[in-house]
């Protein structure tokens, strides 16, 4: 038996869990011990439902950030007995101040690549990077992990290297260093914010070689690429293996009876926004534009709408919903995709893969550039359309509702979209997916030499 620590980007989204949980389950069925580190609220729900422990690094940054606390909230948090015993008031505050990021790249929906994204997330600050990596190294040691299996957490990737642990990365094509990032259809401008100097400073402190590109963090001792070359092209796959789609649906969670009883005499549209808001105030990354567009347009069409947010609350201003809508914070994704005639979503990679696997076409409202990349690839496959949001002077995103309505009707009426999605589904089903990934990851733990496959 080996111990595998699964780490994900510490965001409050379900996309990375949809691709990590199936692999974790396969490894568990092979007799291995699994733990996760994905401290966001929505991911924690899914991990708990799947029956895996979800470990949180022991650092004040995580106690504060996972609860979205301000100064007053942090003060109340310090009154909790376990934290008082572990840190003490002044130690907690001093450790937090030393690690807190003070330099951020401006938040924008136009995220050019992994490096740009990490700069926006505070990784321009070496103290912040060092604190997170140290906390992850402690977690790896506490769990006695034999292998770290990472899904886009840069701190975990550095920590695994510094701790001398084998690292497996599971990535989408745009995150690979030989690709052109998330906005591959444009020339990258000069002078983009970068996290590379801070990262290299931390790597040097661990005695590790510097990187020439931040995206090199996404390459492990074994790198598994989701999708297929036809859907997720990578110019140089040396040391990598395509594994097809990896999608999660917990078989122990019952499918709602109302979902089984949907009337198929009218088109069924699954509208999925993901996280409507990442903070109390609006940000450039929010997906509530998907909610507004669907409510305004689909209420007028002769369709049935199932609206979900992925274990997130529906903002109060969107209630009450139109009569042809049904809201659930979460539904089993694969079942829902197979039952609906059209998916409308925010462009998340997992949502795109789910639609292709289920042979269900999509109309996508991509809420930032990584999602626009996904949407463009779906459109290029002929399996859907997309409508780009625009941002007004107040910073609020909106879309051309006429264009959206036209594309919804087009995809519902033109069978070519379904046929193209079905071809992608057949391609995807020829790969080994989670089981193939688990076998290759197990080989890393055993020290087997496993070559990449295509």
C-alpha positions, 0 to 999 in steps of 0.5 A: 500500500502507498499513500497518495496526497492529492492537491488542487489549486486552492479555489472554491470551484468543483472543476479540479475535483471532477478530474481528481476524485475519479483517479483517487477512487481508482487508486483507493480500490487498488488498496492505497491510502488517499488524502486530499488538500483542497480547502475551499468550501465547495470542494470540501463538500464533494470530498466529504461525500466521496469519503476521503479526508481533506487536510488543511495546511497548518498555517494562519493563511489557510485558517483565514482564507478558507473562511474568507475573513477580514480583520474582525473575523480573524480576531474572532477566529483567534478566540477559538481554543485550538488556535489559541493553543497552537499559535498564541495571539501574537504568534498567529498575527506575526506569522500571518503578517509575514506571509500575507501577499502585498503585491498583486497583478491587477485582477482581470478576466484576460488571463494570458497564462499560468504565470499571469494567473499566479501573479494575480493570486499573490505569487509575486511575493516570495514570502507568500510563496515560501510560507505556502510551500513550507505549509505544504511540505509540513502536510506532506510530512504529516501524512507521510505521502509517498507520491504527490498527485497535483492538479494545478497547485504550484505550492504543492509542486514546489513542496514535492520537489523540495521534499524529494517526493515523486510528483505526478501532475494532471493538467489540461493542454493550455497549462503545459509549458510548450503551449501558448497559454490560455489566449493562444489566438492572440500575440502575447503582449510584452510586460505581463505581470510575472510570478517567476522571480519570486518563485525562483527565489524560493526554489533557490532557498530549497537548493532547486534549479530555477525555472525559465517559465513558471509553467514548468511547475506543471510538469512532474515526474509523470505528466498526464494530459486530459482529453486527446490530441484532437481536442487538447493539442500539445506540441511537445508531449515528451514525458507526458501521456494523454488519458482522455476525459476524467469526470466525477459522479458519486454513485452513492449520491442518489439522482433526484426523482424529479430529474428522472421524471423530466418531460422530454416532449420539450427541450431540456436545457441544463444551465450551469454557472459554477461559482456566481461570485468569488467574493462579497463584491463582484470580481472579474472572474465571477459567473453571475453573467451566466445566470442573468443571461439564462434567466432573461432569454430562456424564460421566453423560450419553450424549454425546460431549464435545470439551473445549478451552481455547483454547491453554491447559493443562488444570489437573492436577486435572481429569485423568484425564478421563471416558471420554466426553471428548476433550481438545484445547487448540485446535480450529478453532472454526467446524468444531467448532461446525458438527459439534457438537449443543451448545456449552457455554462461558464466554459469550465474545462470539466463542463466542456469535457462532460458535454463532449463525453455525454455527446451533448452540445453547448452554448458557452458564456466564458467568464475569463480567458482560460474558459474562452480557450475551452469554448473556442476549442468546443466551437472548433470541434463543431460541438457548440457555440460561444458568446463572449461577455463584455465589461461595462464601465462599472465593471459588470459583465454582460452579453449580447442577448440577441446573439445568445438567443440566436445561438441557443435556438441554432444549437437546439435545432441543428443536428450537426452539433449533436453529431459532432459531439457524438464523434468526440464522445466516441474518441474520448471513450477510446481512452483509459481515463481515471483507471489508466491514470491510476495505474500509471500513478501506481507505477510511479509509487512502485518505481516502475518505468512507464513510458507515455502513450498517445 
